[in-house]
Amino acid sequence: MASSITACVNVAFLVVLLLRKNALVVYGTTLLHMGRVCLAALFMGLGLWGVGSIVTLPAIFVTRAVWLTGMVMGGAALYAVLLHAFGVADLPDMLARIRGRLRRRAG
């Protein structure tokens, strides 16, 4: 968590410095796109928080690992669906790319 917060603060400082030096130009469409991505991430976080508050964390290590795997996979799926719903990414195209990468790794 600390690393993520540090990275976000670092990016914010770099953006401010680059904007002051006119080295960074952000167009309206890019801001709209970034806003949609942030909104999808917010809804994904809220969805996972809601599921986590309803489904309690198991006590046994193996079931904890399964629970965590399910939460990560569910969060990824929810994020992909939200990106598609907000018009950021095309869901069939994302699935095709994932299948292609899995085929290449399988050899």
N, CA, C and O atoms as a GROMACS GRO file, in nm:
protein
  428
    1MET      N    1   0.082  -0.118   0.000
    1MET     CA    2   0.000   0.000   0.000
    1MET      C    3   0.087   0.126   0.000
    1MET      O    4   0.059   0.222  -0.071
    2ALA      N    5   0.192   0.123   0.080
    2ALA     CA    6   0.281   0.239   0.087
    2ALA      C    7   0.349   0.264  -0.047
    2ALA      O    8   0.365   0.379  -0.088
    3SER      N    9   0.389   0.158  -0.115
    3SER     CA   10   0.453   0.174  -0.246
    3SER      C   11   0.357   0.233  -0.347
    3SER      O   12   0.396   0.318  -0.428
    4SER      N   13   0.233   0.190  -0.344
    4SER     CA   14   0.133   0.244  -0.436
    4SER      C   15   0.106   0.391  -0.410
    4SER      O   16   0.096   0.470  -0.504
    5ILE      N   17   0.095   0.427  -0.284
    5ILE     CA   18   0.071   0.567  -0.249
    5ILE      C   19   0.191   0.652  -0.290
    5ILE      O   20   0.175   0.762  -0.342
    6THR      N   21   0.311   0.601  -0.265
    6THR     CA   22   0.432   0.674  -0.304
    6THR      C   23   0.438   0.692  -0.454
    6THR      O   24   0.474   0.800  -0.502
    7ALA      N   25   0.404   0.590  -0.530
    7ALA     CA   26   0.405   0.600  -0.676
    7ALA      C   27   0.303   0.704  -0.724
    7ALA      O   28   0.332   0.781  -0.815
    8CYS      N   29   0.186   0.706  -0.664
    8CYS     CA   30   0.083   0.803  -0.703
    8CYS      C   31   0.127   0.946  -0.672
    8CYS      O   32   0.107   1.036  -0.753
    9VAL      N   33   0.187   0.966  -0.556
    9VAL     CA   34   0.237   1.099  -0.520
    9VAL      C   35   0.348   1.141  -0.616
    9VAL      O   36   0.354   1.256  -0.658
   10ASN      N   37   0.436   1.048  -0.650
   10ASN     CA   38   0.544   1.076  -0.744
   10ASN      C   39   0.489   1.118  -0.880
   10ASN      O   40   0.536   1.215  -0.938
   11VAL      N   41   0.390   1.046  -0.930
   11VAL     CA   42   0.329   1.080  -1.058
   11VAL      C   43   0.264   1.218  -1.051
   11VAL      O   44   0.277   1.298  -1.144
   12ALA      N   45   0.196   1.246  -0.941
   12ALA     CA   46   0.133   1.378  -0.926
   12ALA      C   47   0.237   1.490  -0.930
   12ALA      O   48   0.216   1.591  -0.996
   13PHE      N   49   0.348   1.472  -0.858
   13PHE     CA   50   0.455   1.573  -0.861
   13PHE      C   51   0.513   1.590  -1.001
   13PHE      O   52   0.537   1.702  -1.045
   14LEU      N   53   0.536   1.479  -1.070
   14LEU     CA   54   0.590   1.487  -1.206
   14LEU      C   55   0.493   1.558  -1.300
   14LEU      O   56   0.536   1.637  -1.384
   15VAL      N   57   0.366   1.531  -1.288
   15VAL     CA   58   0.267   1.598  -1.372
   15VAL      C   59   0.268   1.748  -1.348
   15VAL      O   60   0.267   1.826  -1.442
   16VAL      N   61   0.271   1.788  -1.221
   16VAL     CA   62   0.274   1.930  -1.188
   16VAL      C   63   0.399   1.996  -1.246
   16VAL      O   64   0.391   2.104  -1.305
   17LEU      N   65   0.515   1.933  -1.228
   17LEU     CA   66   0.639   1.990  -1.280
   17LEU      C   67   0.638   1.999  -1.433
   17LEU      O   68   0.679   2.100  -1.490
   18LEU      N   69   0.591   1.895  -1.499
   18LEU     CA   70   0.587   1.896  -1.646
   18LEU      C   71   0.486   1.998  -1.698
   18LEU      O   72   0.511   2.063  -1.800
   19LEU      N   73   0.374   2.014  -1.630
   19LEU     CA   74   0.277   2.115  -1.672
   19LEU      C   75   0.333   2.256  -1.656
   19LEU      O   76   0.308   2.342  -1.740
   20ARG      N   77   0.407   2.280  -1.548
   20ARG     CA   78   0.468   2.412  -1.526
   20ARG      C   79   0.569   2.446  -1.634
   20ARG      O   80   0.582   2.562  -1.673
   21LYS      N   81   0.641   2.345  -1.684
   21LYS     CA   82   0.742   2.368  -1.787
   21LYS      C   83   0.685   2.357  -1.928
   21LYS      O   84   0.758   2.364  -2.027
   22ASN      N   85   0.553   2.339  -1.937
   22ASN     CA   86   0.484   2.321  -2.066
   22ASN      C   87   0.541   2.203  -2.144
   22ASN      O   88   0.542   2.205  -2.267
   23ALA      N   89   0.587   2.101  -2.073
   23ALA     CA   90   0.641   1.982  -2.138
   23ALA      C   91   0.535   1.872  -2.148
   23ALA      O   92   0.559   1.768  -2.209
   24LEU      N   93   0.420   1.896  -2.089
   24LEU     CA   94   0.313   1.798  -2.092
   24LEU      C   95   0.186   1.867  -2.138
   24LEU      O   96   0.140   1.964  -2.077
   25VAL      N   97   0.130   1.817  -2.246
   25VAL     CA   98   0.006   1.871  -2.298
   25VAL      C   99  -0.098   1.759  -2.291
   25VAL      O  100  -0.080   1.653  -2.350
   26VAL      N  101  -0.206   1.786  -2.220
   26VAL     CA  102  -0.312   1.687  -2.205
   26VAL      C  103  -0.437   1.743  -2.272
   26VAL      O  104  -0.486   1.849  -2.234
   27TYR      N  105  -0.486   1.670  -2.370
   27TYR     CA  106  -0.604   1.713  -2.443
   27TYR      C  107  -0.730   1.669  -2.371
   27TYR      O  108  -0.727   1.580  -2.286
   28GLY      N  109  -0.841   1.730  -2.405
   28GLY     CA  110  -0.968   1.701  -2.340
   28GLY      C  111  -1.011   1.556  -2.355
   28GLY      O  112  -1.065   1.499  -2.260
   29THR      N  113  -0.987   1.497  -2.471
   29THR     CA  114  -1.026   1.357  -2.491
   29THR      C  115  -0.944   1.264  -2.402
   29THR      O  116  -0.995   1.163  -2.353
   30THR      N  117  -0.818   1.299  -2.381
   30THR     CA  118  -0.734   1.218  -2.292
   30THR      C  119  -0.782   1.228  -2.149
   30THR      O  120  -0.785   1.128  -2.077
   31LEU      N  121  -0.821   1.348  -2.106
   31LEU     CA  122  -0.873   1.365  -1.971
   31LEU      C  123  -1.004   1.288  -1.953
   31LEU      O  124  -1.027   1.228  -1.848
   32LEU      N  125  -1.088   1.291  -2.054
   32LEU     CA  126  -1.214   1.216  -2.048
   32LEU      C  127  -1.187   1.066  -2.038
   32LEU      O  128  -1.251   0.996  -1.960
   33HIS      N  129  -1.092   1.019  -2.117
   33HIS     CA  130  -1.053   0.877  -2.115
   33HIS      C  131  -0.998   0.839  -1.977
   33HIS      O  132  -1.035   0.736  -1.922
   34MET      N  133  -0.910   0.923  -1.922
   34MET     CA  134  -0.852   0.896  -1.790
   34MET      C  135  -0.960   0.898  -1.682
   34MET      O  136  -0.956   0.818  -1.588
   35GLY      N  137  -1.055   0.988  -1.695
   35GLY     CA  138  -1.165   0.994  -1.600
   35GLY      C  139  -1.249   0.867  -1.601
   35GLY      O  140  -1.291   0.818  -1.496
   36ARG      N  141  -1.274   0.815  -1.721
   36ARG     CA  142  -1.350   0.690  -1.732
   36ARG      C  143  -1.275   0.572  -1.671
   36ARG      O  144  -1.335   0.487  -1.606
   37VAL      N  145  -1.144   0.568  -1.692
   37VAL     CA  146  -1.062   0.462  -1.632
   37VAL      C  147  -1.065   0.472  -1.480
   37VAL      O  148  -1.078   0.371  -1.410
   38CYS      N  149  -1.052   0.594  -1.429
   38CYS     CA  150  -1.057   0.613  -1.282
   38CYS      C  151  -1.194   0.576  -1.227
   38CYS      O  152  -1.203   0.519  -1.118
   39LEU      N  153  -1.298   0.609  -1.300
   39LEU     CA  154  -1.433   0.574  -1.255
   39LEU      C  155  -1.452   0.422  -1.252
   39LEU      O  156  -1.512   0.369  -1.159
   40ALA      N  157  -1.400   0.354  -1.355
   40ALA     CA  158  -1.407   0.207  -1.357
   40ALA      C  159  -1.329   0.148  -1.240
   40ALA      O  160  -1.375   0.052  -1.177
   41ALA      N  161  -1.213   0.203  -1.211
   41ALA     CA  162  -1.133   0.154  -1.098
   41ALA      C  163  -1.204   0.178  -0.966
   41ALA      O  164  -1.201   0.094  -0.876
   42LEU      N  165  -1.269   0.294  -0.953
   42LEU     CA  166  -1.344   0.324  -0.832
   42LEU      C  167  -1.459   0.225  -0.812
   42LEU      O  168  -1.478   0.173  -0.702
   43PHE      N  169  -1.536   0.200  -0.918
   43PHE     CA  170  -1.648   0.106  -0.907
   43PHE      C  171  -1.599  -0.036  -0.881
   43PHE      O  172  -1.664  -0.111  -0.808
   44MET      N  173  -1.485  -0.074  -0.940
   44MET     CA  174  -1.430  -0.206  -0.912
   44MET      C  175  -1.392  -0.217  -0.764
   44MET      O  176  -1.422  -0.317  -0.699
   45GLY      N  177  -1.325  -0.115  -0.713
   45GLY     CA  178  -1.287  -0.114  -0.572
   45GLY      C  179  -1.408  -0.121  -0.481
   45GLY      O  180  -1.407  -0.195  -0.382
   46LEU      N  181  -1.511  -0.045  -0.513
   46LEU     CA  182  -1.633  -0.049  -0.432
   46LEU      C  183  -1.701  -0.185  -0.439
   46LEU      O  184  -1.753  -0.235  -0.340
   47GLY      N  185  -1.699  -0.245  -0.559
   47GLY     CA  186  -1.758  -0.378  -0.574
   47GLY      C  187  -1.684  -0.483  -0.494
   47GLY      O  188  -1.746  -0.566  -0.427
   48LEU      N  189  -1.552  -0.480  -0.499
   48LEU     CA  190  -1.473  -0.576  -0.422
   48LEU      C  191  -1.486  -0.552  -0.273
   48LEU      O  192  -1.490  -0.647  -0.194
   49TRP      N  193  -1.493  -0.426  -0.233
   49TRP     CA  194  -1.513  -0.394  -0.092
   49TRP      C  195  -1.647  -0.448  -0.045
   49TRP      O  196  -1.658  -0.503   0.065
   50GLY      N  197  -1.750  -0.431  -0.128
   50GLY     CA  198  -1.882  -0.482  -0.092
   50GLY      C  199  -1.885  -0.633  -0.079
   50GLY      O  200  -1.940  -0.687   0.017
   51VAL      N  201  -1.824  -0.702  -0.176
   51VAL     CA  202  -1.819  -0.849  -0.169
   51VAL      C  203  -1.736  -0.892  -0.049
   51VAL      O  204  -1.773  -0.988   0.020
   52GLY      N  205  -1.626  -0.823  -0.023
   52GLY     CA  206  -1.541  -0.857   0.092
   52GLY      C  207  -1.611  -0.837   0.225
   52GLY      O  208  -1.581  -0.906   0.322
   53SER      N  209  -1.703  -0.742   0.230
   53SER     CA  210  -1.775  -0.720   0.356
   53SER      C  211  -1.887  -0.822   0.375
   53SER      O  212  -1.929  -0.847   0.488
   54ILE      N  213  -1.935  -0.879   0.266
   54ILE     CA  214  -2.042  -0.980   0.275
   54ILE      C  215  -1.983  -1.120   0.296
   54ILE      O  216  -2.029  -1.194   0.382
   55VAL      N  217  -1.882  -1.154   0.217
   55VAL     CA  218  -1.818  -1.286   0.225
   55VAL      C  219  -1.695  -1.273   0.313
   55VAL      O  220  -1.598  -1.207   0.276
   56THR      N  221  -1.698  -1.335   0.428
   56THR     CA  222  -1.588  -1.320   0.523
   56THR      C  223  -1.466  -1.402   0.481
   56THR      O  224  -1.478  -1.504   0.413
   57LEU      N  225  -1.351  -1.355   0.522
   57LEU     CA  226  -1.224  -1.422   0.493
   57LEU      C  227  -1.216  -1.551   0.573
   57LEU      O  228  -1.229  -1.548   0.695
   58PRO      N  229  -1.194  -1.665   0.506
   58PRO     CA  230  -1.185  -1.793   0.577
   58PRO      C  231  -1.062  -1.800   0.667
   58PRO      O  232  -0.967  -1.724   0.651
   59ALA      N  233  -1.066  -1.893   0.763
   59ALA     CA  234  -0.957  -1.907   0.860
   59ALA      C  235  -0.846  -1.999   0.810
   59ALA      O  236  -0.730  -1.979   0.845
   60ILE      N  237  -0.880  -2.098   0.730
   60ILE     CA  238  -0.781  -2.197   0.684
   60ILE      C  239  -0.703  -2.139   0.565
   60ILE      O  240  -0.760  -2.074   0.478
   61PHE      N  241  -0.571  -2.165   0.564
   61PHE     CA  242  -0.484  -2.106   0.462
   61PHE      C  243  -0.528  -2.139   0.320
   61PHE      O  244  -0.534  -2.050   0.235
   62VAL      N  245  -0.559  -2.264   0.293
   62VAL     CA  246  -0.594  -2.305   0.156
   62VAL      C  247  -0.721  -2.234   0.110
   62VAL      O  248  -0.728  -2.185  -0.003
   63THR      N  249  -0.821  -2.227   0.196
   63THR     CA  250  -0.944  -2.158   0.158
   63THR      C  251  -0.923  -2.008   0.147
   63THR      O  252  -0.990  -1.941   0.068
   64ARG      N  253  -0.829  -1.954   0.224
   64ARG     CA  254  -0.794  -1.813   0.209
   64ARG      C  255  -0.733  -1.787   0.072
   64ARG      O  256  -0.764  -1.688   0.007
   65ALA      N  257  -0.647  -1.877   0.030
   65ALA     CA  258  -0.583  -1.863  -0.101
   65ALA      C  259  -0.687  -1.871  -0.212
   65ALA      O  260  -0.681  -1.794  -0.309
   66VAL      N  261  -0.781  -1.961  -0.200
   66VAL     CA  262  -0.888  -1.973  -0.300
   66VAL      C  263  -0.975  -1.847  -0.298
   66VAL      O  264  -1.012  -1.795  -0.403
   67TRP      N  265  -1.006  -1.798  -0.178
   67TRP     CA  266  -1.086  -1.676  -0.164
   67TRP      C  267  -1.015  -1.558  -0.230
   67TRP      O  268  -1.077  -1.482  -0.306
   68LEU      N  269  -0.886  -1.542  -0.202
   68LEU     CA  270  -0.810  -1.432  -0.260
   68LEU      C  271  -0.802  -1.444  -0.412
   68LEU      O  272  -0.816  -1.345  -0.483
   69THR      N  273  -0.780  -1.566  -0.461
   69THR     CA  274  -0.776  -1.587  -0.606
   69THR      C  275  -0.908  -1.549  -0.669
   69THR      O  276  -0.911  -1.484  -0.774
   70GLY      N  277  -1.016  -1.588  -0.606
   70GLY     CA  278  -1.149  -1.552  -0.657
   70GLY      C  279  -1.172  -1.402  -0.657
   70GLY      O  280  -1.230  -1.348  -0.750
   71MET      N  281  -1.126  -1.336  -0.552
   71MET     CA  282  -1.143  -1.190  -0.545
   71MET      C  283  -1.061  -1.120  -0.654
   71MET      O  284  -1.109  -1.026  -0.717
   72VAL      N  285  -0.939  -1.166  -0.676
   72VAL     CA  286  -0.854  -1.105  -0.780
   72VAL      C  287  -0.915  -1.128  -0.918
   72VAL      O  288  -0.923  -1.036  -0.999
   73MET      N  289  -0.956  -1.251  -0.945
   73MET     CA  290  -1.014  -1.282  -1.076
   73MET      C  291  -1.148  -1.209  -1.094
   73MET      O  292  -1.177  -1.159  -1.203
   74GLY      N  293  -1.227  -1.204  -0.989
   74GLY     CA  294  -1.354  -1.132  -0.996
   74GLY      C  295  -1.333  -0.984  -1.018
   74GLY      O  296  -1.406  -0.921  -1.094
   75GLY      N  297  -1.233  -0.927  -0.951
   75GLY     CA  298  -1.202  -0.786  -0.969
   75GLY      C  299  -1.155  -0.756  -1.111
   75GLY      O  300  -1.194  -0.655  -1.169
   76ALA      N  301  -1.072  -0.844  -1.165
   76ALA     CA  302  -1.025  -0.825  -1.303
   76ALA      C  303  -1.140  -0.834  -1.402
   76ALA      O  304  -1.149  -0.754  -1.496
   77ALA      N  305  -1.229  -0.929  -1.382
   77ALA     CA  306  -1.344  -0.944  -1.471
   77ALA      C  307  -1.437  -0.823  -1.460
   77ALA      O  308  -1.484  -0.771  -1.561
   78LEU      N  309  -1.462  -0.778  -1.338
   78LEU     CA  310  -1.547  -0.661  -1.318
   78LEU      C  311  -1.485  -0.537  -1.382
   78LEU      O  312  -1.555  -0.458  -1.445
   79TYR      N  313  -1.354  -0.521  -1.366
   79TYR     CA  314  -1.285  -0.406  -1.426
   79TYR      C  315  -1.295  -0.410  -1.578
   79TYR      O  316  -1.320  -0.306  -1.641
   80ALA      N  317  -1.277  -0.527  -1.638
   80ALA     CA  318  -1.288  -0.539  -1.783
   80ALA      C  319  -1.429  -0.505  -1.830
   80ALA      O  320  -1.446  -0.435  -1.930
   81VAL      N  321  -1.529  -0.553  -1.759
   81VAL     CA  322  -1.668  -0.524  -1.796
   81VAL      C  323  -1.696  -0.374  -1.782
   81VAL      O  324  -1.763  -0.315  -1.866
   82LEU      N  325  -1.645  -0.314  -1.675
   82LEU     CA  326  -1.666  -0.170  -1.655
   82LEU      C  327  -1.596  -0.088  -1.763
   82LEU      O  328  -1.651   0.010  -1.812
   83LEU      N  329  -1.474  -0.126  -1.800
   83LEU     CA  330  -1.404  -0.056  -1.908
   83LEU      C  331  -1.483  -0.064  -2.038
   83LEU      O  332  -1.491   0.033  -2.113
   84HIS      N  333  -1.541  -0.180  -2.063
   84HIS     CA  334  -1.625  -0.197  -2.183
   84HIS      C  335  -1.750  -0.110  -2.172
   84HIS      O  336  -1.789  -0.044  -2.268
   85ALA      N  337  -1.814  -0.111  -2.054
   85ALA     CA  338  -1.938  -0.034  -2.036
   85ALA      C  339  -1.914   0.116  -2.050
   85ALA      O  340  -2.000   0.188  -2.100
   86PHE      N  341  -1.798   0.164  -2.006
   86PHE     CA  342  -1.766   0.306  -2.015
   86PHE      C  343  -1.705   0.345  -2.150
   86PHE      O  344  -1.672   0.462  -2.171
   87GLY      N  345  -1.691   0.249  -2.240
   87GLY     CA  346  -1.641   0.278  -2.373
   87GLY      C  347  -1.491   0.297  -2.382
   87GLY      O  348  -1.442   0.357  -2.478
   88VAL      N  349  -1.418   0.249  -2.284
   88VAL     CA  350  -1.273   0.263  -2.284
   88VAL      C  351  -1.208   0.152  -2.365
   88VAL      O  352  -1.114   0.177  -2.440
   89ALA      N  353  -1.258   0.031  -2.351
   89ALA     CA  354  -1.200  -0.085  -2.420
   89ALA      C  355  -1.310  -0.174  -2.474
   89ALA      O  356  -1.424  -0.171  -2.425
   90ASP      N  357  -1.276  -0.252  -2.573
   90ASP     CA  358  -1.371  -0.345  -2.634
   90ASP      C  359  -1.351  -0.482  -2.571
   90ASP      O  360  -1.244  -0.542  -2.584
   91LEU      N  361  -1.454  -0.533  -2.503
   91LEU     CA  362  -1.443  -0.659  -2.430
   91LEU      C  363  -1.408  -0.777  -2.520
   91LEU      O  364  -1.318  -0.854  -2.485
   92PRO      N  365  -1.473  -0.796  -2.635
   92PRO     CA  366  -1.433  -0.908  -2.722
   92PRO      C  367  -1.286  -0.899  -2.767
   92PRO      O  368  -1.218  -1.001  -2.779
   93ASP      N  369  -1.240  -0.777  -2.791
   93ASP     CA  370  -1.100  -0.759  -2.831
   93ASP      C  371  -1.006  -0.795  -2.715
   93ASP      O  372  -0.902  -0.858  -2.737
   94MET      N  373  -1.042  -0.756  -2.592
   94MET     CA  374  -0.960  -0.792  -2.476
   94MET      C  375  -0.952  -0.944  -2.460
   94MET      O  376  -0.844  -0.999  -2.437
   95LEU      N  377  -1.067  -1.010  -2.472
   95LEU     CA  378  -1.068  -1.156  -2.458
   95LEU      C  379  -0.986  -1.224  -2.568
   95LEU      O  380  -0.917  -1.322  -2.541
   96ALA      N  381  -0.993  -1.172  -2.690
   96ALA     CA  382  -0.913  -1.229  -2.800
   96ALA      C  383  -0.764  -1.213  -2.773
   96ALA      O  384  -0.686  -1.304  -2.801
   97ARG      N  385  -0.725  -1.099  -2.719
   97ARG     CA  386  -0.583  -1.078  -2.687
   97ARG      C  387  -0.536  -1.171  -2.577
   97ARG      O  388  -0.426  -1.226  -2.584
   98ILE      N  389  -0.619  -1.190  -2.475
   98ILE     CA  390  -0.582  -1.281  -2.366
   98ILE      C  391  -0.569  -1.422  -2.418
   98ILE      O  392  -0.473  -1.492  -2.384
   99ARG      N  393  -0.663  -1.466  -2.501
   99ARG     CA  394  -0.654  -1.601  -2.559
   99ARG      C  395  -0.528  -1.616  -2.643
   99ARG      O  396  -0.462  -1.719  -2.637
  100GLY      N  397  -0.494  -1.513  -2.721
  100GLY     CA  398  -0.374  -1.518  -2.803
  100GLY      C  399  -0.248  -1.530  -2.720
  100GLY      O  400  -0.158  -1.606  -2.755
  101ARG      N  401  -0.241  -1.458  -2.611
  101ARG     CA  402  -0.123  -1.466  -2.524
  101ARG      C  403  -0.115  -1.603  -2.456
  101ARG      O  404  -0.006  -1.659  -2.442
  102LEU      N  405  -0.227  -1.656  -2.416
  102LEU     CA  406  -0.227  -1.787  -2.353
  102LEU      C  407  -0.184  -1.896  -2.451
  102LEU      O  408  -0.115  -1.990  -2.414
  103ARG      N  409  -0.227  -1.882  -2.576
  103ARG     CA  410  -0.186  -1.979  -2.679
  103ARG      C  411  -0.037  -1.972  -2.705
  103ARG      O  412   0.029  -2.075  -2.720
  104ARG      N  413   0.017  -1.850  -2.710
  104ARG     CA  414   0.162  -1.835  -2.733
  104ARG      C  415   0.244  -1.894  -2.620
  104ARG      O  416   0.348  -1.955  -2.643
  105ARG      N  417   0.197  -1.877  -2.498
  105ARG     CA  418   0.270  -1.933  -2.383
  105ARG      C  419   0.258  -2.084  -2.378
  105ARG      O  420   0.351  -2.152  -2.335
  106ALA      N  421   0.146  -2.136  -2.422
  106ALA     CA  422   0.127  -2.282  -2.420
  106ALA      C  423   0.215  -2.347  -2.528
  106ALA      O  424   0.252  -2.464  -2.517
  107GLY      N  425   0.247  -2.270  -2.629
  107GLY     CA  426   0.339  -2.316  -2.732
  107GLY      C  427   0.275  -2.400  -2.830
  107GLY      O  428   0.340  -2.446  -2.923
   0.00000   0.00000   0.00000
